[in-house]
Amino acid sequence: MRGMKAALGVAAGVAAALLAGAPAAPAAPAESNYPVRPIHIIVPYPAGGIVDIVARAITEQVGRDWKQSIVVEARPGANSNLGTATVARSDGDGYTWLVTGPAVLVNPSLYKEAGWDAMKDFKCVGLAVWNQSVALVHPSMPVKTIGEFVELARAKPGQLNFGNPGTGSSIDLSAQKLFQAADIKLTNVGYKGQPQALIDLMTNLMHFEIVSLALALPHIKQGTVKPLAVFTEKRVADLPDVPTIAEAGYAAAAYVPWYGIYVPASTPDALVVKIHDAIDKALENPEVQRQLAIADIPGKPMPLDELAKLMKTDYEKLTTVVKTSGLTAQ
């Protein structure tokens, strides 16, 4: 009996030693329970602007679907560089997102120390909206079409001015593509945003501007500005007689900017898929669609592989525009 107890004691000791040296069972990956705390959305533009509206409409619906808090923070500064660089340096844990436009792709070409490399530091997890816009002149300008405006600009090189709401902005890039396609030169007048630029167009201080459709429509209906062409894939229901820029003969200038939702490049693929699917679900929500429709900024779900392709294509396209147009940060 004494020998049996001794043997059992030895066996128990060996088993304990083996268990102590055995690797622990793998913990469940963090993304399996994600999200377990509030998600912070960085908007690198002032609160109340179009990007802020887009961010809230979509991501707050994601929060409702996930039953998790979403905190949207406007962090403007340095032409969106401040907020964008903050997200680029954040942990890839899925709790910090960026909502922005083409600046994330373009600004590193404009600013030597922007603070990020778009193709290395970010993954696009959702296409938020397409930012439709319209080319405008003052009603007194003796042109009715974009073609007539181009003829006038060629006859007066450098004498007509362009109200630019921000170097490297989606509006600026659309304008630069048009100027290159039409081979015209306008004098650039810089503004800090579209509203003040539009006021100066309405008071006939500016000759030409491209303005977000949602901002321009009320003034078009009042007759205080004249539309020449829309930067959209098809004609706008509210402006059925205004051609698209492609229909007007400048297909090379037919760039429709988009706002995307990004996370740091270090974010695990499993989290990227989960976030992307939640954004696409939110975009299909009727209330979200209603909010975006009011602002004339249609949203569109898009597969991750197509998002990556769109991001790469626009990065190459827009950095080329910057180089060939001679755009520099102001």
Residue pairs with C-beta under 8 A, 6 or more apart in sequence:
29 268
29 270
30 93
31 94
31 268
31 270
31 271
31 274
34 94
34 271
34 274
35 66
35 68
35 94
35 95
37 68
37 69
37 95
38 68
38 69
38 70
38 71
38 95
39 59
39 63
39 68
39 69
39 70
39 71
39 94
39 95
39 96
39 97
40 71
40 73
40 95
40 96
40 97
41 55
41 59
41 70
41 71
41 72
41 73
41 97
41 98
41 99
42 73
42 75
42 83
42 84
42 86
42 87
42 96
42 97
42 98
42 99
43 49
43 51
43 52
43 55
43 72
43 73
43 74
43 75
43 83
43 99
43 100
44 51
44 75
44 76
44 77
44 80
44 81
44 82
44 83
44 84
44 98
44 100
44 103
45 51
45 52
45 74
45 76
45 80
45 83
45 100
46 52
46 74
46 76
46 193
47 74
49 193
50 131
50 212
50 214
50 215
50 295
50 297
51 99
51 100
51 101
51 259
52 72
52 74
53 291
53 295
54 99
54 128
54 129
54 259
54 292
54 295
54 297
55 72
55 99
55 128
56 72
57 288
57 291
57 292
58 99
58 126
58 128
58 261
58 279
58 282
58 283
58 288
58 299
59 70
59 72
59 97
59 99
59 261
59 279
59 282
60 70
60 72
61 282
61 285
61 287
61 288
62 70
62 278
62 279
62 281
62 282
63 69
63 70
65 278
65 281
65 282
66 278
74 83
75 82
75 83
75 86
76 82
76 83
77 83
78 111
79 103
79 107
79 110
79 111
79 166
79 167
79 168
79 329
80 100
80 103
80 104
80 107
81 107
81 111
81 114
81 115
83 98
83 100
84 98
84 100
84 103
84 104
84 107
84 114
84 115
84 116
85 114
85 115
85 116
87 96
87 97
87 98
87 122
87 262
87 263
87 264
88 115
88 116
88 121
88 122
88 264
89 115
89 264
90 96
90 264
91 264
91 266
92 263
92 264
92 265
92 266
92 267
92 268
92 271
93 267
93 271
94 263
94 267
94 271
94 274
94 275
96 263
96 264
97 125
97 261
97 262
97 263
97 275
98 104
98 122
98 261
98 262
98 263
99 128
99 259
99 260
99 261
99 262
100 259
100 260
100 262
101 131
101 169
101 170
101 257
101 258
101 259
101 260
102 168
102 169
102 170
102 173
102 257
102 258
102 314
102 318
103 168
103 169
103 170
104 116
104 118
104 122
104 260
104 262
105 118
105 311
105 314
105 315
105 318
105 319
106 168
106 173
106 318
106 319
106 322
107 114
107 168
108 114
108 116
108 117
108 118
109 318
109 319
109 322
109 323
110 167
110 168
110 322
110 327
110 328
110 329
111 329
116 122
118 311
118 315
119 311
119 312
119 315
120 265
121 264
121 265
122 262
122 263
122 264
122 265
123 262
123 263
123 264
123 265
123 267
123 272
123 308
124 260
124 261
124 262
124 307
124 308
124 310
124 311
125 261
125 262
125 263
125 267
125 272
125 275
125 276
125 279
125 304
125 307
126 260
126 261
126 275
126 276
126 279
126 280
126 283
126 302
126 307
127 258
127 260
127 261
127 299
127 300
127 301
127 302
127 307
127 310
128 258
128 259
128 260
128 261
128 279
128 283
128 299
129 258
129 259
129 292
129 297
129 298
129 299
129 300
130 232
130 233
130 256
130 257
130 258
130 297
130 298
130 299
130 300
131 170
131 212
131 256
131 257
131 258
131 259
131 297
132 212
132 213
132 230
132 231
132 232
132 236
132 256
132 296
132 297
132 298
133 170
133 171
133 174
133 210
133 211
133 212
133 213
133 216
133 230
133 231
133 232
133 257
134 210
134 211
134 213
134 216
134 220
134 227
134 228
134 229
134 230
134 231
134 236
134 239
134 242
135 146
135 149
135 178
135 208
135 209
135 210
135 227
135 228
135 229
135 230
135 231
135 245
136 198
136 201
136 208
136 209
136 210
136 211
136 216
136 220
136 225
136 226
136 227
136 228
137 143
137 149
137 201
137 207
137 208
137 209
137 225
137 226
137 228
138 201
138 202
138 204
138 206
138 207
138 225
138 226
139 223
139 224
139 225
139 226
140 204
141 149
141 152
141 207
141 226
142 148
142 152
143 149
143 152
143 228
144 226
144 228
145 228
145 229
145 243
145 248
146 228
146 229
146 243
146 245
146 248
146 249
146 250
147 248
147 249
149 208
149 228
150 182
150 184
152 160
153 160
153 182
153 184
153 185
153 186
153 208
154 183
154 184
157 184
157 185
158 185
158 186
158 187
159 187
160 186
160 187
160 207
160 208
161 186
161 187
161 188
161 189
161 206
161 207
161 208
162 175
162 186
162 187
162 188
162 189
162 206
162 207
162 208
162 209
163 189
163 191
163 197
163 198
163 200
163 201
163 206
163 208
163 209
164 171
164 172
164 175
164 188
164 189
164 190
164 191
164 197
165 171
165 172
165 191
165 192
165 193
165 194
165 197
166 172
166 190
166 191
166 192
166 193
167 190
167 327
167 328
167 329
167 330
168 322
168 327
168 329
170 257
171 194
171 210
171 211
171 212
171 257
172 327
173 255
173 257
173 318
173 321
174 210
174 231
174 253
174 255
174 257
175 210
176 321
176 325
176 327
177 252
177 253
177 255
177 321
178 210
178 245
178 250
178 253
179 185
179 186
179 325
180 252
180 253
180 321
180 324
180 325
181 250
181 252
181 253
182 250
182 253
186 207
186 208
189 197
189 206
190 330
191 197
191 200
194 211
194 212
194 215
195 215
197 206
197 209
197 211
198 209
198 211
198 215
198 216
198 219
198 225
200 206
201 208
201 209
201 211
201 225
202 219
202 224
202 225
210 231
211 225
212 296
213 230
213 232
213 236
213 296
213 297
214 294
214 295
214 296
214 297
216 225
216 227
217 238
217 239
217 296
219 225
220 226
220 227
220 239
227 239
227 242
228 242
228 248
229 242
229 243
229 244
229 245
229 247
229 248
229 250
230 236
230 239
230 242
230 243
230 244
230 245
231 244
231 245
231 253
231 254
231 255
231 256
232 244
232 256
233 244
233 256
234 244
235 242
235 243
235 244
235 247
236 242
236 296
238 296
244 254
245 251
245 253
245 254
246 254
255 317
258 310
258 314
259 297
260 307
260 311
261 275
261 279
263 271
263 272
263 275
267 275
272 304
273 304
276 304
276 307
279 301
280 301
280 302
282 288
283 289
283 299
283 300
283 301
284 301
288 299
289 299
292 298
292 299
302 310
321 327
